[in-house]
Amino acid sequence: MSSPELDHVKGVWQRMQGNSPIYDFLLSDAEIISATKGSVSSRLTLSKNHVNSRGTLHGAVSAALVDWSGGLAICTHGVEKSGASIDIHVTYIGTAQVGETIEIEALANKVGRSVAFTTIRICKLVNGKPGPLLATASHTKYISPPK
């Protein structure tokens, strides 16, 4: 189901691609599935690029997902660029393996004039529905004023 926020966020993501080598490497297969004002849901099927030496979801990938999805949740407020990270805190709870699909739920709790606060939940999909929680996070971003 389309919404103005979903269309905007998909456009922001499309414009980011090719401009962020780390996102291009890790998130080229990420799918944004829904967006409303202040909320973005996305999914990613894990590949060998997403796992650590034990074959499970790498913590750095989770942190990159927090940065990416938190920024997109901020963009649902109509901004084109979400700014620079001030703080990212990730709590690692579970893990997933290559071939499994994860869902990322990002909420923009407050978007002010210069700072935005988000929370993110990453879970494993089981039979197409959210299952075990893999990580929770908070993410604070500086928003630069439009030029």
N, C-alpha and C positions, 0 to 999 in steps of 0.2 A: 504494500500500500504506500503510495507516494504522499509526500507532504512538502510544503515549502522548505521546511528545515532539512528534510532528507535530500531534496534536490540541491540545496545550498551546500550541505556538507559533502555530498558526492562531488560537486564541482570544486570545492576547496581541496579535497583529496586528489582529484584528477590534476589540479594545478600544482600540487606538491610533488607529484611523481616526476622523476627526472631531475628534481632539484635537491633531493635529500638522499645521498648514497646509502645511508644506513637504513632508511625506510624502504628504499628500492630493493635492497638486499633482503631485508627481513620480512617486509610486509606487502610485497607485490601481489600476493594472493589473498590478502585480507579483503573481506566482503562486508561492506556496511549494509546492515539489514533493516535498520529503522532509525528514525530520528524524530524527536519532537523538541520543542524549546527546552533546552537544559539537559537533554538526554540523547545518547547515541548507543546503539547496540551493533556489534560487529562480530564476525566469526573468522577464524583462521584454522585451517587444517595444517597440522604440524609436519614439517619436513626435516631432513637432516640438518638444515641450516638453523633450526630452532632448538636443538638439544645440546646438552653438555656431554662430557665423556662417558657418563653413565647411561646415556640414551634417553634422558628425561628433559623436560622443558627447562631451558637455561634461565637463570635469574635475570640476566641482562636482557633477554627477550621479553620477559614479563615487564621489566622496567621500561623498555622501549614501547611496549603496548600501552603502558600507563601514560607515558608522555604523549604518544600519538592520539589515543582515544580521549584523554582529558582535554587536549587541545581542540579536538573536533567537537566535544560537548560545549566548549566555550563558543565555538563558531556557530552553534545553533542560535546564538543570540544575535546573529547577523554580521558578525565581524569576519573579515577575510583571513586574518592572521592572528593566531592566539598568543604570540609573544614568546618570551623566554622563561624557562623554568627557574623558579626561585627555590623550590623544595619538592623533593619526591620522597615519599616514604612507602615502602612496599613490605608487607608481611606475607611471607611465603608459607602456605598452609598444606598444599598437596602438589601433585605433579601429574604430567601427562607425557605420552610417548609419541614417536613418529607415527603418523597416520590417524591420530585422534584429532578431533575438532574441538576447539575451545571457543567459548563465547565471552566477549568483553562488554561489560555494561558500564558506561561512563556517565556520571551526573555532574553537571555544573551547579554546585550548591549556591554560589554567589559569583556574579560577574559585575565587578565595580568599574570605575573609570580607569584604574591603573592596575588592579590586582584581581585575579579570579581564583576561586577555590573549587577543586573537584574531588570526587571520590570515585573509585573504580573497583569493580569486582570482576575477577576472571574465574571462570568455572569450566569444567569439562562437560561436553555434551554427551548425554547417554540417551540413545534412541531418539535423537533430535531435540531433546529437552535438557534444560540446565540440570547438571548433576553435581558431583563433588566440587567444592570450592577449592581453587588452586592458590589464589592470592587476593588480598584486599590492599587498597592503596589510597593515599591522599596525595594530591598534586596541587601545588600553588604556582601560578604563572603571573609574570608581569605582562601587562597588556600595554603596548606602545600606542600612543594616540594616533589616529589616522592623520596622514599627511595631506 
